[in-house]
Amino acid sequence: MDDLTKRVLGSFEHWKKDTLDLHTLFEAGGNDTAARTRVFDIVEQLVKDGLLEELGNDFYSLTEKGTKAIKVMSDE
């Protein structure tokens, strides 16, 4: 898992929330426009991989699989 993907997933732990909107997740890309575009692609992939659940209106939540992935990242 690349660093930006880890930062996107880590956003839930950082903000201590179960649900985040896409604009908050964009913060993982910082001020870099290209990185923010990659965040959008990463979020879509995380949904496809079952780590995030799309709730509508640009809100996303961690799935059980996503929560486990964060725990593994924290243990590394």
C-alpha positions, -999 to +999 in steps of 0.1 A: +000+000+000+015+033-010+020+063+014-009+083+000-033+054+003-022+050+039-028+087+045-063+085+031-072+055+053-054+071+083-076+102+079-104+084+098-081+077+127-066+112+125-100+130+126-114+103+150-145+099+129-163+069+114-175+090+084-156+116+064-165+136+034-144+137+002-132+172+009-117+160+042-101+131+025-085+154+000-065+168+029-043+136+026-030+151-006-020+184+009-018+214-014-006+193-043-033+194-070-020+161-086-020+144-052-056+155-046-066+141-079-049+108-069-069+109-036-101+108-056-088+077-076-076+061-043-110+066-027-127+050-056-103+020-055-107+016-017-145+014-023-140-013-050-116-031-026-142-031+002-122-009+026-145+021+023-182+023+019-197+051-001-226+066+018-238+092-008-233+129-010-195+124-010-194+108+024-174+076+031-171+053+060-146+026+069-158-010+065-147-037+089-120-046+063-108-010+063-107-008+101-085-040+101-062-025+074-057+006+096-048-016+126-023-035+105-008-001+094-006+010+130+012-022+140+039-017+113 
